[in-house]
């Protein structure tokens, strides 16, 4: 896996081009010289963990023949107060939508993602206490 990150030449904006040829912009906060034009780098890390685990949960539920029609995850994170300001706590709240979803199947999918499949959240778990909960929305 590869990624190239290049400074835009203005403020604190950076452009990342991924190995799959997709582009992502990142920017800093105004008080750090940024122009607030894009997510902060650590916000993209948090979003990546959310995307990684949501991907796993949907895939696991589909493979388990669960009628999942939606999945969103809200992440709340705390960071250390001193440098390096790593994530110290991350909570994942899943809202899984579907017809007749079994709570035990949803819980198992989340656990499998957290413990085995989601590389992003497992890496972040090296510095952060990770917790999760979920709710099921019947369609």
Secondary structure, DSSP 4 states (H G I P E B T S, - for coil): --EEEEE-SSTT-EEEEETTS-EEEE---GGGT--S-S--HHHHHHHHHHHHHHHHHHHHHHHTT-EEEEEEEEEEEEE-SSSS--EEEEEEEEEEEEES--HHHHHHHHHHIIIII-HHHHHHTTTSEEEEEEEEEE-
